[in-house]
Amino acid sequence: MMVGSTAGTATGVVFDIQRFSIHDGPGIRTTVFFKGCPLRCPWCQNPESLRPHPEPAFREDRCRKASHCIPACTAGAMTRMEARIRRELCDACGVCVDACPHGALEVVGRRYGIEELVEEVARDRPFFASSGGGITLSGGEPTLQMEFAGAFARRCAEVGVGVGLQTCGLFRWEAFQPYLPLLEFIQFDLKIMSPEMHREVIGADNAAILSNARRLIESGVSTQFRVPVVPGYTDDPTNLLEIAAFLRGNGVVGIHLLRYHAMGEAKLARVGFPIEPLSLAPEARGSGPLEQAAGYLRSKGLEVTTWE
């Protein structure tokens, strides 16, 4: 697809649209969360984003075992077992959601067309105009749906709405590069610098991620590098030192640190995703590790900002 095309027939899968975001770029923003991610970070805040397609979610705390969902499901995907859903049979049609009187079931992810999604987010243009905000593409990993995300960004530009991108950095540069002119900024996450540990913990090599980071720096696009401070994983002094050396070696003097939150762990069972929760001790979830990492990186010559 040419970058100038609006790709009116393209569709993409989005699992959330969050309005009035103030931490996803400048001004007041509307953040569009795309489904699908090539990484499997054990601290993922949005495990419902990992699979690329719409899928069912089950909230056991709301289930009253009325079992209205079982006869409603023509695919035979609903059971009385603890997990409730036989995911290999489910086609995410949503009939069981309508049948449940207690709100224990939902379909995560919806397929949008370009014009439909632009119409949805364009309602927030008055807030963008007054605050210098716009749209942020997040996920999941938006670049997994690059054709759709690029066409959406193009249409946003055509209606006068700026677009930024949050990315894990794992994408094919040749497919991504044509869309760079459409992006006002990029928030780029770095996590673990050791290739071996990156593969072991996150499930993918980081060579392409680091290569894409270098190319973005060379391109001149406004890029903010971020690190989630996860005790025992990303806050190791050796890892932080390698991150500082990588950034300073490529002419970057600033970094943004994100405090670890365990909010994603409560969602794992809902979507039946086989990631073991980290279950870190309460003190590991406090501000101490974030402040310690910030102090260490400042001592290595970086300008550090943080978000609790």
Secondary structure, DSSP 8 states (H G I E B T S, - for coil): --TT---TT-EEEEEEEEEEESSSSSSSEEEEEES--S---TT-S-GGGSSSS-EEEE-GGG-----THHHH-TTS-B-SSTT-B-TTT-----HHHHH-TT--EEEE-EEEEHHHHHHHHHTTHHHHHHHT-EEEEESS-GGGGHHHHHHHHHHHHHTT--EEEEE-S-S-HHHHGGGGGG-SEEEEE-----HHHHHHHHSS-SHHHHHHHHHHHHHT--EEEEEEE-TTTT--HHHHHHHHHHHHHTT--EEEEEE---TTHHHHHHHT---------GGGGSSHHHHHHHHHHHHTT-EEEEE-
